[in-house]
């Protein structure tokens, strides 16, 4: 319960919403977080009457907490299967970060099942920062995420180069632009992803605004592009996302590409140095599907 409470509060940044998500009372969630903080000997959150934010300790431990919860869920699923008389099957756990191209993964999984019918494929939502230690520990077999630092011990191959996109209300003065620069968005209230979900994307976006001599004014974050679009439609500000996350054009909004240096981000497929046969096959299927896809600025040649 302690880890579940920590992750829920970290992602919602609100104890009430975290409690509703976990179907628990808010005092229960608060007590669980306090027990974990006591066991660790440090605070995970800054709390005020108006906002909740992660401390440095919380930022550092969140990827580990997510990975631990994912491993616990897999343990429970396998235990239930064995207890029910099921035979042991090899599993391929596939971590995928938010805002990556989920359609790309979905189109590859049926073919992978044909090639490896005895392998249990387990897609697992997981930020890129959590995928890296999980790949090194071999608790996942393949990851799809965003280019970032600290990939030692992991093989990374670029699937595509995706443009940053602005979601703009149709009636906004900027809605008529074909492209938008960082300078044009400098004084605008922006909505985008939380840093703890996509630190690589955040760093790339910060670089775009820094190079463009513009101020980045993020007033709200959201875990999904659908949530960002809802806030934009409500008049909260202009949303920033990546092209791969847009599986449809939100009604009432203009989708406008950003232009200028650092306004793209590399979507990557990650594997351990010696991947399993199933992971290797999925790796190759993803590269083939990405190369054939019409959207985005495709690039399958770069390797890091």
PEFENWO-V526344 format. One record per pair of residues at least 6 apart in sequence whose ideal C-beta (glycine too) atoms are under 8 Angstrom apart, sorted by sequence separation. I is the first residue (numbers start at 0). J is the second residue. D is the distance in Angstrom with one decimal. If there is no record, write none. Layout:
{{I;J;D} {I;J;D}}
This chain:
{{8;14;5.9} {11;17;4.6} {18;24;6.1} {36;42;5.6} {45;51;7.1} {81;87;6.9} {95;101;6.8} {112;118;8.0} {133;139;4.4} {134;140;8.0} {167;173;5.5} {168;174;6.6} {173;179;6.3} {208;214;6.9} {221;227;4.7} {230;236;7.1} {231;237;6.5} {248;254;5.7} {256;262;7.7} {10;17;7.7} {18;25;4.2} {21;28;6.4} {36;43;5.5} {44;51;5.5} {45;52;4.8} {111;118;7.9} {134;141;7.9} {167;174;4.9} {176;183;7.3} {194;201;4.6} {208;215;4.2} {231;238;4.5} {271;278;7.8} {290;297;6.1} {35;43;6.8} {44;52;6.8} {45;53;7.6} {53;61;6.9} {112;120;6.6} {125;133;6.9} {134;142;5.9} {165;173;7.7} {192;200;6.2} {230;238;6.9} {270;278;5.6} {274;282;6.7} {289;297;6.2} {8;17;4.3} {11;20;6.5} {18;27;7.1} {44;53;6.2} {45;54;5.9} {95;104;6.0} {111;120;6.4} {130;139;6.5} {133;142;7.4} {146;155;7.0} {192;201;7.0} {221;230;6.5} {245;254;6.4} {270;279;7.5} {290;299;4.8} {7;17;3.8} {15;25;5.6} {18;28;4.5} {43;53;6.9} {44;54;6.3} {77;87;7.9} {173;183;6.6} {191;201;7.6} {205;215;6.1} {228;238;6.3} {289;299;6.0} {7;18;8.0} {14;25;5.4} {17;28;5.5} {32;43;6.6} {43;54;6.0} {93;104;7.1} {131;142;7.8} {146;157;7.3} {173;184;7.9} {204;215;7.0} {219;230;6.1} {227;238;4.0} {32;44;7.0} {42;54;5.3} {108;120;6.2} {130;142;3.6} {167;179;7.9} {227;239;7.8} {270;282;5.7} {4;17;6.8} {7;20;5.3} {41;54;7.4} {43;56;6.0} {44;57;5.9} {77;90;7.6} {191;204;6.9} {227;240;6.1} {286;299;5.2} {7;21;5.4} {14;28;5.8} {42;56;6.8} {43;57;3.9} {108;122;7.7} {125;139;7.2} {130;144;5.4} {165;179;5.2} {173;187;7.7} {224;238;7.7} {238;252;7.9} {242;256;7.6} {268;282;5.6} {14;29;5.8} {41;56;4.7} {42;57;7.7} {127;142;7.2} {143;158;7.3} {123;139;6.6} {131;147;7.9} {219;235;6.2} {224;240;4.7} {4;21;6.9} {39;56;7.3} {43;60;7.0} {73;90;7.0} {125;142;7.0} {127;144;3.1} {135;152;5.0} {218;235;7.3} {219;236;7.1} {232;249;7.1} {268;285;5.2} {3;21;6.2} {14;32;8.0} {104;122;7.0} {126;144;7.3} {127;145;5.1} {131;149;6.4} {134;152;7.8} {135;153;6.6} {218;236;5.8} {231;249;7.7} {239;257;7.7} {268;286;7.1} {4;23;7.9} {73;92;6.7} {128;147;7.0} {131;150;6.4} {134;153;5.0} {165;184;6.9} {232;251;5.7} {8;28;6.7} {127;147;5.5} {224;244;4.3} {232;252;6.5} {7;28;7.1} {39;60;7.7} {224;245;6.5} {228;249;4.1} {231;252;5.9} {131;153;5.7} {4;27;8.0} {69;92;7.6} {185;208;7.4} {241;264;6.0} {243;266;5.9} {4;28;4.7} {8;32;6.1} {91;115;7.6} {184;208;7.9} {228;252;6.3} {5;31;7.7} {181;207;5.3} {185;211;7.9} {189;215;6.9} {191;217;5.8} {194;220;7.8} {196;222;6.4} {0;27;7.9} {4;31;3.7} {5;32;6.0} {91;118;5.4} {93;120;6.7} {95;122;6.2} {97;124;6.8} {181;208;4.6} {189;216;5.8} {190;217;7.2} {193;220;4.2} {3;31;7.6} {4;32;5.2} {89;117;6.7} {90;118;7.1} {91;119;7.3} {93;121;6.8} {95;123;7.3} {96;124;7.9} {185;213;3.7} {186;214;7.4} {188;216;5.9} {189;217;5.1} {190;218;6.8} {192;220;6.0} {193;221;7.8} {88;117;6.1} {89;118;5.1} {90;119;4.5} {91;120;5.3} {92;121;4.6} {93;122;5.0} {94;123;5.2} {95;124;6.3} {96;125;6.6} {97;126;7.2} {181;210;7.5} {182;211;5.3} {184;213;6.7} {185;214;5.1} {187;216;6.7} {189;218;6.7} {190;219;4.8} {191;220;6.2} {192;221;7.1} {193;222;6.9} {1;31;4.8} {5;35;5.6} {88;118;6.9} {89;119;7.0} {90;120;7.7} {91;121;6.9} {93;123;6.6} {94;124;7.8} {95;125;6.8} {96;126;5.4} {181;211;3.3} {182;212;6.6} {186;216;7.3} {188;218;4.5} {190;220;7.0} {191;221;7.8} {192;222;7.4} {0;31;4.9} {1;32;7.3} {4;35;7.3} {88;119;4.6} {90;121;5.6} {92;123;5.5} {94;125;3.7} {96;127;4.9} {180;211;6.1} {181;212;7.8} {182;213;4.9} {185;216;7.8} {190;221;6.4} {181;213;4.1} {1;34;5.6} {2;35;7.3} {180;213;7.9} {263;296;6.5} {265;298;7.6} {1;35;4.0} {9;43;7.7} {96;130;7.0} {181;215;7.9} {9;44;7.8} {94;129;7.2} {192;227;7.9} {204;239;6.5} {8;44;6.6} {94;130;4.3} {191;227;6.9} {265;301;7.4} {267;303;7.7} {1;38;7.6} {14;51;6.7} {190;227;5.1} {5;43;6.1} {12;50;7.3} {13;51;6.1} {12;51;5.0} {94;133;6.2} {104;143;6.3} {12;52;6.6} {94;134;7.9} {103;143;7.8} {163;203;7.9} {190;230;5.1} {12;53;7.9} {92;133;8.0} {163;204;6.5} {190;231;6.5} {200;241;6.8} {8;51;6.7} {100;143;7.8} {9;53;5.9} {99;143;5.0} {163;207;7.0} {76;121;8.0} {94;139;4.7} {99;144;6.5} {190;235;6.2} {92;138;6.8} {93;139;6.9} {96;142;7.6} {99;145;7.2} {190;236;5.2} {92;139;4.2} {93;140;7.0} {94;141;7.3} {95;142;7.2} {96;143;6.5} {98;145;7.7} {188;235;6.9} {189;236;5.7} {190;237;7.1} {191;238;6.9} {9;57;6.3} {73;121;6.5} {92;140;5.7} {93;141;5.2} {94;142;4.1} {95;143;4.5} {96;144;4.1} {188;236;3.4} {189;237;5.7} {190;238;4.7} {191;239;4.3} {192;240;7.7} {211;259;5.4} {91;140;4.6} {92;141;8.0} {93;142;7.3} {94;143;7.1} {95;144;7.5} {96;145;6.1} {187;236;6.6} {188;237;7.1} {189;238;7.4} {190;239;7.1} {191;240;7.2} {210;259;7.1} {211;260;7.3} {91;141;6.9} {93;143;7.3} {94;144;7.3} {187;237;5.2} {189;239;5.7} {207;257;6.9} {210;260;4.7} {147;198;6.6} {148;199;8.0} {210;261;5.8} {243;294;7.5} {5;57;7.7} {9;61;5.2} {145;197;6.1} {147;199;3.5} {207;259;6.3} {242;294;6.4} {243;295;6.3} {146;199;5.9} {184;237;6.6} {207;260;6.6} {242;295;5.4} {69;123;5.1} {145;199;4.1} {206;260;7.8} {207;261;4.0} {5;60;7.8} {6;61;7.0} {9;64;7.7} {103;158;7.1} {144;199;7.4} {145;200;5.3} {147;202;7.6} {206;261;4.2} {207;262;5.0} {5;61;7.7} {69;125;6.5} {204;261;7.8} {6;64;5.3} {100;158;7.5} {145;203;7.9} {203;261;5.8} {5;64;5.5} {6;65;5.9} {66;125;7.2} {100;159;7.1} {65;125;6.2} {203;263;7.9} {65;126;6.9} {100;161;7.9} {166;227;6.5} {203;264;4.8} {2;64;5.1} {6;68;6.2} {166;228;5.7} {66;129;5.0} {168;231;6.2} {62;126;6.3} {65;129;4.8} {69;133;7.6} {167;231;7.4} {168;232;7.0} {173;237;7.3} {200;264;5.6} {2;67;6.0} {3;68;6.6} {166;231;4.8} {199;264;7.1} {2;68;5.5} {62;128;4.6} {63;129;7.5} {66;132;6.5} {168;234;6.8} {171;237;7.2} {62;129;3.7} {66;133;4.9} {61;129;8.0} {70;138;5.4} {2;71;8.0} {63;132;7.1} {69;138;7.5} {126;195;7.1} {168;237;7.9} {62;132;6.8} {66;136;8.0} {69;139;7.9} {126;196;5.3} {127;197;7.0} {128;198;5.8} {167;237;5.4} {126;197;6.6} {127;198;7.6} {128;199;7.9} {166;237;6.6} {66;138;6.5} {126;198;7.7} {127;199;5.7} {165;237;5.6} {166;238;3.5} {165;238;6.9} {166;239;7.6} {184;257;7.9} {165;239;6.0} {166;240;6.5} {164;239;7.4} {163;239;6.0} {164;240;5.5} {179;255;5.2} {181;257;7.1} {163;240;7.4} {164;241;6.6} {178;255;6.5} {179;256;7.5} {180;257;7.2} {163;241;6.0} {164;242;5.5} {177;255;7.2} {178;256;5.5} {179;257;5.6} {180;258;5.6} {181;259;5.7} {162;241;7.1} {163;242;8.0} {174;253;4.6} {176;255;5.8} {178;257;7.1} {179;258;6.9} {180;259;5.1} {161;241;4.5} {162;242;5.0} {178;258;4.1} {161;242;4.7} {164;245;6.5} {174;255;7.7} {181;262;7.6} {161;243;4.7} {169;251;5.6} {171;253;7.8} {173;255;7.4} {166;249;6.5} {168;251;7.0} {169;252;6.5} {159;243;6.8} {168;252;6.2} {169;253;5.8} {167;252;6.4} {168;253;7.6} {166;252;5.0} {167;253;4.6} {166;253;7.6} {167;254;7.9} {166;254;6.2} {167;255;5.8} {165;254;7.4} {164;254;5.4} {165;255;4.7} {164;255;6.8} {165;256;7.6} {164;256;5.7} {165;257;6.2} {163;256;7.4} {164;257;6.9} {98;192;6.2} {162;256;4.9} {163;257;4.3} {97;192;6.8} {162;257;6.7} {97;196;5.4} {98;197;6.1} {163;262;4.9} {96;196;7.6} {97;197;6.5} {162;262;6.4} {163;263;7.0} {96;197;6.5} {162;263;5.3} {163;264;7.1} {98;200;6.7} {161;263;6.3} {160;263;5.0} {161;264;5.6} {160;264;7.3} {161;265;7.7} {160;265;5.5} {161;266;5.6} {159;265;7.6} {160;266;7.5} {158;265;7.9} {159;266;4.9} {157;265;4.9} {158;266;4.7} {157;266;7.3} {158;267;6.2} {157;267;5.6} {158;268;5.4} {156;267;6.3} {155;267;4.7} {156;268;5.2} {155;268;7.4} {155;269;5.4} {154;269;6.9} {153;269;5.4} {154;270;5.0} {153;270;7.2} {154;271;7.2} {146;264;6.8} {153;271;6.6} {154;272;6.2} {145;264;5.7} {146;265;3.9} {150;269;7.4} {152;271;7.8} {153;272;7.7} {145;265;6.9} {146;266;7.8} {152;272;7.0} {154;274;7.7} {145;266;6.3} {146;267;5.3} {144;266;7.6} {145;267;6.7} {143;266;7.2} {144;267;6.0} {143;267;7.5} {97;222;6.4} {143;268;5.7} {144;269;6.1} {97;223;6.7} {98;224;6.7} {142;268;7.3} {143;269;7.3} {156;282;7.2} {141;268;6.8} {142;269;3.9} {158;285;6.1} {141;269;6.8} {142;270;7.6} {158;286;6.7} {141;270;5.4} {140;270;7.4} {156;286;6.7} {159;289;5.2} {140;271;7.4} {158;289;4.4} {141;274;6.8} {159;292;7.4} {162;295;7.3} {61;195;5.4} {137;271;6.2} {140;274;6.4} {161;295;5.2} {162;296;6.6} {134;269;5.9} {140;275;5.5} {160;295;6.8} {161;296;7.2} {58;194;7.9} {134;270;7.0} {135;271;7.1} {159;295;4.6} {160;296;4.4} {58;195;6.1} {134;271;5.0} {140;277;6.9} {141;278;4.5} {159;296;7.0} {160;297;7.3} {131;269;7.2} {140;278;4.2} {159;297;5.2} {160;298;4.9} {130;269;5.8} {159;298;6.4} {103;243;7.8} {141;281;5.6} {159;299;7.9} {141;282;6.3} {157;298;5.3} {158;299;7.0} {53;195;6.4} {98;240;6.6} {127;269;7.8} {143;285;7.2} {157;299;6.7} {98;241;5.5} {100;243;3.9} {156;299;7.6} {157;300;7.5} {99;243;6.1} {100;244;7.8} {102;246;6.1} {157;301;4.2} {98;243;6.8} {99;244;7.6} {101;246;7.5} {156;301;7.5} {157;302;7.2} {98;244;4.3} {156;302;5.2} {157;303;7.6} {97;244;7.9} {155;302;7.1} {156;303;7.8} {154;302;7.7} {155;303;4.6} {150;303;6.6} {120;277;7.8} {146;303;7.2} {118;277;4.8} {115;276;7.4} {115;277;4.7} {114;277;7.7} {115;280;6.8} {100;266;6.4} {111;277;6.8} {114;280;5.5} {99;266;5.7} {111;280;6.1} {111;281;5.2} {111;284;6.3} {107;281;6.3} {110;284;5.9} {94;269;7.9} {107;284;4.2} {107;285;5.6} {12;193;7.7} {104;285;7.2} {107;288;5.5} {103;285;6.4} {106;288;5.7} {10;193;7.5} {91;275;6.6} {10;195;7.8} {103;288;5.6} {9;195;6.4} {10;196;7.6} {89;275;7.8} {91;277;4.6} {103;289;6.0} {91;278;6.0} {89;277;7.5} {93;281;6.9} {100;289;7.8} {103;292;6.8} {91;281;7.1} {100;292;8.0} {100;295;7.9} {12;220;8.0} {10;222;6.2}}
